[in-house]
């Protein structure tokens, strides 16, 4: 059975009616390479174990309902979870969700990509977005913030655990794609050759770049007018005890980042 020790509870500027949590890899019932609190049903894990983990997630956090899982595709489609009753929910192909009703739990699965949680200052609107480099380029944050339905300055954002800027190697074509959209994005890429020797030994692929995924996300959010952004500062790739990491391990599990508004609030 999972306990509070198997979750992170984000410390960010949010209304008391808005709750958020990030699962760790500890707890749960999955076996290696998914050990042990895997919540992803698309990674090759035993479906019965995933179902048990998801049930423990719901019970461990005393969630007001089952999370509204998405079929994430590294795109920019955003759905409004408020318009579909829980009993009719089937994971849509989307990389973000928003809602206005209480008791609706939004969820993002990740194992290196950046989970982004958001709420309005009055706590009446919440959102959850899945931001890898493809999603950022496609505009998942721009569409997600627009779907919140309030002025950007009224939105509070938390950036969850993701692969950090000392481990996220990408090709020159990825950097070029970001620069084509915004020359200012160049500040968030660093040539592998420019790393200190101790770090460079841990990163292969000379001639490529290290990308600061949380930095890129924060840069884009600020460009939209979002002024309150709280990064977790946690790297999935360097903390094998707490986090799944696809870049580090290949086949592995997924954590969940959750946000919901309390019933009655």
Residue, then its C-alpha position, 0 to 999 in steps of 0.5 A: x500500500x502506498x503512503x504519503x512518502x510515495x508522493x511529492x506535494x508541490x510547494x507552490x503559490x496556489x489557493x487552498x482549494x486546489x490540491x496537487x501531487x506527484x507520484x514517485x516510483x516507490x510503493x505499488x506492486x509492479x516488478x522491474x523494469x516498472x518497479x514499483x509504482x508504475x501508473x502507465x498502462x502503455x509501457x508493457x507492464x502487467x495490466x492487472x498490476x497497473x490497475x492495482x497501482x492506480x487503485x492505490x493512487x486513488x485511495x492513497x490520496x483520497x482522490x474525489x474520483x478516478x483521474x482523467x487519464x489522457x492518451x498522450x501523443x507529444x502534441x498540443x491538443x487540449x481537452x475540457x474535462x468538465x464537459x464529459x461525465x466521469x462514467x463516460x470518460x475514455x482517455x482522449x488523444x490529447x496532451x493537456x486538459x482543463x476543467x472548471x468543476x470541483x472533484x475532477x482530477x486531471x493527470x499527466x503521465x511522465x518519465x522525463x517529459x515535463x508535467x505542467x500543473x496550473x490553476x487560476x488565482x481564484x482556484x476555479x480553473x485548473x489545467x494539466x499539460x504534458x510538455x516534451x520538446x515536441x509538445x513545446x514546439x507544437x504549442x501545448x503550453x500556448x494552447x493550454x494557457x488559452x484554454x484556461x479561459x482567464x488572463x495569463x497573469x491570473x494563472x499560477x504554474x508548477x513545473x514538475x520533475x523532468x529530465x534536467x539540463x545536464x542530462x537532456x541531450x538533443x540533436x542540432x535539429x531540435x535546437x534549430x527548430x526552437x530557434x526558428x520559432x524564437x531566437x531567444x530559445x538559444x539560451x536554453x541549449x548548451x553544446x555537449x563539448x562545452x560541459x565540464x569534463x566530469x559531466x561530459x563523461x556522463x553524456x555521450x553524443x558529442x556534437x549534440x546539445x543539452x536542452x533545458x526543458x524546464x527553462x524552455x517551458x518557463x521562457x514560453x510561459x513568460x512570453x505568454x504573460x504568466x508571471x508565477x511559475x514555480x519549477x520543482x528543480x528535480x531531475x528524473x534522470x539523476x534520481x533513480x531512487x525516486x523517479x522513472x526515466x526513459x532516457x536513463x533506463x529505456x523501458x520503464x514506468x511512469x509517474x503521475x502528476x495530478x491536480x484537482x479542486x476539492x469538492x465543496x470549495 
